[in-house]
Amino acid sequence: MSDLEELQRRIVGALDRAGQALDRLGATAPDTGDSAALAAELEAERMANAQLEERVRAIKEKQETHVAGLEAEVAKLREALAARDGEVQRMRSVNDELRASNKALREANAEGLAEPHLVNSAMMSELEALRERRASDRAEIDEILAALEPALKEA
């Protein structure tokens, strides 16, 4: 990009110098036909300059489009990361409950007290942990499918 800008700067400078030279020639010398050649050359340089400006504009537009696409993708990935973080926090909470229920159940069994509510609590915690794990797995599968979908459409 900087090469194009440098070329454009040089061409504009050359056009300015050529224009000034034409002005000096037109004011001091009679028309010998050289001014027509110089005018044609100046016009060719102006044409080249216009083409370079158009190329620079097209490259800049393409770059802006690409950057906008990348920004959208980053936003999407941030949302997915936030969702995954929420799922991880829920799984940690459920696993902590499961550990506490299992500890209470082990302590009751060690004392020879088989308490039905402790068994029920442990089973409910384990069931909730399994549900959270399933939801997490499903979310991961959905993310993988979303990532593969563009590639499948291309194929």
MODELLER restraints for C-alpha pairs under 7 A, 6 or more apart:
rsr = mdl.restraints
at = mdl.atoms
rsr.add(forms.Gaussian(group=physical.xy_distance, feature=features.Distance(at['CA:4:A'], at['CA:56:A']), mean=6.83, stdev=0.5))
rsr.add(forms.Gaussian(group=physical.xy_distance, feature=features.Distance(at['CA:8:A'], at['CA:49:A']), mean=6.61, stdev=0.5))
rsr.add(forms.Gaussian(group=physical.xy_distance, feature=features.Distance(at['CA:8:A'], at['CA:52:A']), mean=6.78, stdev=0.5))
rsr.add(forms.Gaussian(group=physical.xy_distance, feature=features.Distance(at['CA:11:A'], at['CA:49:A']), mean=6.47, stdev=0.5))
rsr.add(forms.Gaussian(group=physical.xy_distance, feature=features.Distance(at['CA:15:A'], at['CA:42:A']), mean=6.56, stdev=0.5))
rsr.add(forms.Gaussian(group=physical.xy_distance, feature=features.Distance(at['CA:15:A'], at['CA:45:A']), mean=6.77, stdev=0.5))
rsr.add(forms.Gaussian(group=physical.xy_distance, feature=features.Distance(at['CA:18:A'], at['CA:42:A']), mean=6.77, stdev=0.5))
rsr.add(forms.Gaussian(group=physical.xy_distance, feature=features.Distance(at['CA:22:A'], at['CA:35:A']), mean=6.86, stdev=0.5))
rsr.add(forms.Gaussian(group=physical.xy_distance, feature=features.Distance(at['CA:87:A'], at['CA:136:A']), mean=6.41, stdev=0.5))
rsr.add(forms.Gaussian(group=physical.xy_distance, feature=features.Distance(at['CA:91:A'], at['CA:129:A']), mean=6.71, stdev=0.5))
rsr.add(forms.Gaussian(group=physical.xy_distance, feature=features.Distance(at['CA:91:A'], at['CA:132:A']), mean=5.94, stdev=0.5))
rsr.add(forms.Gaussian(group=physical.xy_distance, feature=features.Distance(at['CA:94:A'], at['CA:125:A']), mean=6.76, stdev=0.5))
rsr.add(forms.Gaussian(group=physical.xy_distance, feature=features.Distance(at['CA:94:A'], at['CA:128:A']), mean=6.70, stdev=0.5))
rsr.add(forms.Gaussian(group=physical.xy_distance, feature=features.Distance(at['CA:94:A'], at['CA:129:A']), mean=5.55, stdev=0.5))
rsr.add(forms.Gaussian(group=physical.xy_distance, feature=features.Distance(at['CA:95:A'], at['CA:129:A']), mean=6.20, stdev=0.5))
rsr.add(forms.Gaussian(group=physical.xy_distance, feature=features.Distance(at['CA:97:A'], at['CA:125:A']), mean=6.27, stdev=0.5))
rsr.add(forms.Gaussian(group=physical.xy_distance, feature=features.Distance(at['CA:98:A'], at['CA:122:A']), mean=6.29, stdev=0.5))
rsr.add(forms.Gaussian(group=physical.xy_distance, feature=features.Distance(at['CA:98:A'], at['CA:125:A']), mean=4.90, stdev=0.5))
rsr.add(forms.Gaussian(group=physical.xy_distance, feature=features.Distance(at['CA:98:A'], at['CA:126:A']), mean=5.93, stdev=0.5))
rsr.add(forms.Gaussian(group=physical.xy_distance, feature=features.Distance(at['CA:101:A'], at['CA:118:A']), mean=6.83, stdev=0.5))
rsr.add(forms.Gaussian(group=physical.xy_distance, feature=features.Distance(at['CA:101:A'], at['CA:121:A']), mean=6.28, stdev=0.5))
rsr.add(forms.Gaussian(group=physical.xy_distance, feature=features.Distance(at['CA:101:A'], at['CA:122:A']), mean=4.86, stdev=0.5))
rsr.add(forms.Gaussian(group=physical.xy_distance, feature=features.Distance(at['CA:102:A'], at['CA:122:A']), mean=5.83, stdev=0.5))
rsr.add(forms.Gaussian(group=physical.xy_distance, feature=features.Distance(at['CA:104:A'], at['CA:118:A']), mean=6.92, stdev=0.5))
rsr.add(forms.Gaussian(group=physical.xy_distance, feature=features.Distance(at['CA:105:A'], at['CA:118:A']), mean=5.67, stdev=0.5))
rsr.add(forms.Gaussian(group=physical.xy_distance, feature=features.Distance(at['CA:105:A'], at['CA:119:A']), mean=6.51, stdev=0.5))
rsr.add(forms.Gaussian(group=physical.xy_distance, feature=features.Distance(at['CA:108:A'], at['CA:114:A']), mean=6.13, stdev=0.5))
rsr.add(forms.Gaussian(group=physical.xy_distance, feature=features.Distance(at['CA:108:A'], at['CA:115:A']), mean=7.00, stdev=0.5))
